[in-house]
């Protein structure tokens, strides 16, 4: 509890009146005592008529899990056991660093005479991990507004913040995969793949090379072998945990964008009948999960990726990629999520990706920062903006030069903004499957 601005103003006014009475009257002691007595009496009555802290009944409700980068809501209910609630209540929540509030202070307006009120407070889920809400603090004015009452209650509310798998749960990935699984693209794959599908009667217009001459001789009728795209390929999701992946684009760090996209690809790989593995590295190799059937691997990869921690030191691409190359025994599609600043810092990345691409198909994912593009194309023409634009354009040119160099080495590249990453990654996976590139 603390004195309000109103009480401070009244105290200053009574103090000024006391000085004035003392200067003008010799018998003003009675008046001064009366003034201060009235003020103290009003303050005591104000406290007695105000809602006491013990009269509050607080209840909260919040979901147990949430997706990183999304919002969660805490439902807060306040009830007055005896008196009515104050008309205006300010609320504050203390929380761990994984959370942030859209507004530091939430204001709850109650109808006059009401005894129950509730509010739904949005909370931003910033980082993966176990987040906690630890304390609720209120502030409301006393009945006559002479005091600000500041009660608080400890909270023990936790929420597990996990990678975003909304595209998996809402069917977005399955819908994007449908052309490959059941539609026109699947029909086009028949006769062009490397895996035997069925025998059928040879029809005019079919490739003569598909004729099975031995079976045709037995049946005395032309029989063709129909093939389809091979399944059970290996997909390795390779995530860089170095300090460059800690840069935030929008609401999430690059590492979180990479985790969300890799989980979507793991689910798509399961739908496509491929085996999916997982690998992470920074200055040293970290987690390695051997490829296994995608749907079985998805839960394991989801659990491991939820615990990935951002590190503050530089990534050792030579050690990380060399270790991965030694762990793989057959040709695989390696999807690398990493980052670089300029052509100098990307030199070892390019060199090692070029080595591993001799045995495997490599897909390199780079996340583009829209803010850098905005700096490169400023709206104003001030000297500071022009200087920043020149530097940003230089970085963009060097970035494109590195991507062009990777493509000349036979490495597939995706350079996109985070909002389009998952859709473009699944689309490229479908193209790779349809073209039998693995």
N, C-alpha and C positions, 0 to 999 in steps of 0.2 A: 504494500500500500504506500502511496505517496500523495502529497498535497497536489491538487490540481491548480491550473492557472487561475481559476476563479478564486480559490482559497488564498492563493498568494496575493492576488489583487486586493482581496478584502483585508488581509493582514497589513499590507502596505497602506491601505486607506485608513485603517484604524490607527496605525502607527503615526501617520501624518496628522490625523485628528488629535492624537495624544500630544504630539509636539506643539500643535497649534493651541490646544487648551492650556498647556503648561506655560506658553509664552503670553497668553492673553488674560488668564485668570489665575488668581492665587488660591482659590478654593475649588479647583477643578478635579481634585482627586476622586471624588465620588463619581463624577461623569466618566472619567477615564476607566475606573473600575467597572462601571456599568457597561461601557462599550465592549471592553474585553470579555466581560462575563457573558454578554449576549452572544458574542462571536464563538466563544468556547461552548456555550450551551447549544447553539445551532449546529456546530460541528459534531457534538456528541449525539444529538438527535439524528443528524444525518447518518452517522455510522449505525445507530440502532435500527433505523428504518431501511437500511440498504440490505441487499441480498448477501448473506454470509457465505463464505467459501464452503462451509460444511453442508449448505443447502443444495449444492449442485450435484447432479447425478450425470456423469459423463459416460457415454458408450461409443465405441468405434467399431468399424467393420471395413476390412480391406482384403482384396484378393491375395492368394498365396504366391502366385507367380505372375510374371509379366515379361514382355519382350523388350529388349534393349532398344532405345530410340523411340519407344512408344510412351503413352501416358497411362497411368493408373489413377484410380480414384479412392479416396478414403471417405467413407460416410461417417460423419460426426453428429451425434445427437446429444443435445443438452436439455436437461429437465430440472426445474426448480421444485424441490420437495415441499417447501412451505410457501414462500412468497412467489411473486411473479418474476419473470426474467427481465433484466435490463433491456431497454429499447435498442441500444447499440453495443455490440460486443466485438472486439478485435481479437483475432486468433493468430497464434504463431506456432509452428511445428519445428522442433529440433530433429535433425536427421543426419544420416551418414553421407559421405561424399558421393556415393553412387546415385543419390537422388538430388533433385532440385525442384523448387516450387516456382510456378509461373508468377506468383506474387508472394513476397515475403510475409505480408500481413493480409489476412482475409477478414473482411468485415461482414458481420452477420447482423441484419436488421430484423428485430422481432416486433410483432404487433403489440400494442399496449395491452397489458393484462394477460398475455399468454404465459403459459407455464412450460411449454415444450417448443423446441426449435431444432432444426437440422440443417446441415450444409454438406455439400459434396465438394471436396477439395481436389483439384487435379494435381498430379505429381508427375514430373518428368523422370523417366528411368534412363539415366545417363550412361551407366557403366554396368557391365556384367558382374554378378556376384551376389552376395547376401546383404541386402540393404535393410536398414533399421530406422524406425521412427522412435525417438527416445523420450520426448517430452512435449506436452501440450501446455501452452501458456495463454491465458486470457487477459484482457484488459477491458474494464467497463467503469463507468462513472457511478459514484454513489447516488443516493436518491436526490439530493440537492446539488450534486455536481461539485462538491467541495473536495472530494478525494478520487484518485484513480486507483481502483482495486486491481491487484496484479496476482491472481492465484495461478498456480501451475500444478500439473499432475504428471508423474512419470508414466511413460508408455513403454510397452514391450511388444511392438508390432514389427514383424519382419516380412520381407518379400524377396523371393528368389528371382533375380533378373537373369534371363536366359537368352540365347540367340533367337532372332526372329525367324520362326518357321511358318509364318502366316501363309506364304504362297503354297506351302505343302498342305496345310490343313484346309484351306479354302478351295483346293482343287485347281489352282492356277497352273501349277507345274504339270499336272495330269492333262489339263486341257491343251497346253502347249505341246505335249508329247503325243497327243492323239493322232496327228497326221503320220507320224512315224510308226505308231503301233497298229492302227486299224484303218487308216485312210489311204488316200491316193499315193502318198509317198511310199507307203509299205508295198503297195501293188507294183510301183515302179522298181522297187528293190528286187522283186522276184525276177530271176533270170540274170541278174547282174552281180549278185554276191558270190561268196566263196563257200557258203555252207549249204549242203544238200538239203532240199526241201521235199520234193516229191517227183515221181515220174508221171508224165502225161503224154497224150498222143501228140505227135508232131503236127503243127498247123502251118499253113502257108504264111510266110512272113516271119517265122521264128528263125533264130540264128542257127544255121546248119551245124555249127560247132557244138551245139547243145545235144546233138543226137547221141544216144547211147547205142552204139552199133551192136554190142553183144546181146543186149536185151531185144533190140530190134530183130536180130537174126533168129532168136528163139521164138518170138511171137509172130515173125514174118509181117511185121507192121512197124513203121517208123515210130520210135519212142524217144522222147526228149527228156533230159534231166533238167529239172527246174531248181534253181538255187535261190537263196535269199541272203540278206546281210548276216554276217557272222555275229553271234552273240558271245557272251562271256569274255569280253575284252577286260583289260585292267585299266582302271582310272585311279590316278594318285592325286589327291588334293594336297598341295604343298603351300604352306602358309609361312610367311616371313613375320617374325615377332619383333623385329628390330625397332629402333627408336623412330625411324621414318614412318612406320606404320601407325604410330601414335598420333599423327596429325589428324585433327578433326575436320571433317567435311560435313557441314550441316550439323545434325544432332549427334553423329557418331564418329568415332575414330575410324581410320582406314581399316584397321584390323577387324573391327566389328562388321564393317561392310563386307569384308572378305569372308568372314565366318558365315554370315547370313547367306551369301551367294554360294559358298561351298556346300552348305547343307542342302540348298535347293538342288545343286548338281548331284549330290549324293543320292537324293530321292529320285531324281530323273534317271540316274544310272541304274537304280534298282528297277524302275519301270522298264528300262531298255534292256534288262537282262545282263548287265555288266557287273563286274566285281569292283568294289570301290575301297580304296585305302586312304590313309591320312598320314600327313607328315608335317611337323613344324620345326623351325630352327631359328636361331638368332646368332649369337657369337659361337654357339656350339649346337650340334644336333639335339633336338628335344624329343617329342613324342613321335613314335612310328607305329602305325596300325597296318598290318599286312592287308592286302586286298581280299575282300570276301564278298559274297552276294550282297548287292546294294541294300536291300531292305533289312537284312540282318545287320549290316554295317552301320546303317543310319543312326540307330539308337546309341551305339557305341561312340560314333563320331560326334554326335550331339552332346553326349556327356563330357567327352574330353575337351571339345572346343569351348564349352561353357566355362571351363576352368583355365583357359589360356590367359596368361598375364602379359601385359605390356612391359617390355624391358627398356632401359634407358641407354644401352650401349649399341654400337654399330653391328650390323649383320655381317657375318663371315660367309659370303656366298660360296666361296671355294670349298670350305669344309662341309657346309650344309648340303650342297648339291652333290658333291663327291660321295658323301655318305649315303644319300638317297640312291645314287646310281649303283652303288655296291649292293644295296638291299634288294634291287629289282632283278629278277631272273628271267623275265620275258618282256617283250615289247609292250609298252603301256602308253596311255595318254596321260601326260603329266601336266597338271594345271597349276601354274605357279602364280601366287598372289604376292607381289613384292613392289618395291618402289625405289626410285632414285631421284637425285636432285639435278644432276647435270651429266654430261658425257664422261667426265672424269670419274665420278663416283659410280657410274654404271659400267665401267670397263671390266671389272671382275665378273659382274653379273652377266654381261654379254659373252665373255669368254667361256664361262662354265656352262651357260645354257647352250652355247654352240657345241660343246663337247658332248653333253647328254643327248642333244638332238640327233646325234649320229645313230643312236640305237632306239630312241623313243620319239614319239610325237609330242612336241612341247607346245602348250598354249600359255602364253604369258598375259597376265591381267594387270593393267595399270589403271589407276583411278585418276581421273582428271578433276582438278579443282576449279569450279566455276568462278571463284573469286580471282584466281590468277588471270583468267580470260577477261574478266571485267577490268582488272588493272591494266591489261594490255590494250584495251580499247576504252579509254576514259571519255567521259562526257565533257569534262571541262578541259581547258587548254592552258592551265597554269604550269609554271615551270616545274613544280614538284610533281604534278600529275604526269607530265611528259617524261621526266626522269624515271619515274616508276614504270611508265609504259615501256620505255626502252629496255629496262632490266627484265621486265616480264616477258617481252617478246623474245629476248635472247634466251631465256629459260625455255620458252615454248619451242623455239627452233632447235635447241639442243635436245629437248625431249623427243621431238619428231625425228631427229637424226638417229637417235638410239633405236627407236621403234623401226625405222627403215632398215637399219643395220641388222636387227633381229630377223626381220622378214626376209632379208637376202640370205640369211643362214638357214632358211626353211622353217623358222619358228612362227607359229601363228600368234597374232597379237590382237588384243582387245583393249582399246583406250577409250574409256567412256566415263560419264558422270555416274555417281552411285545410284541414282534413280533408275537408270536403264541397265544396270549391271546384270541383274538376275535374268532378265528377258533376253539380253544379247548372249549371255553365257549359255543358256539352254538352247537358244537358236543355233549357236555355233556347234554345240554338241550334236544336235540333230543333223547338221550338215556333215560333220565328221563321220557319223554313223552311216548316213546315206551314201557317202562317197567312199566308204571302206578305206579310210585313211590310216586307221590304226594297224 
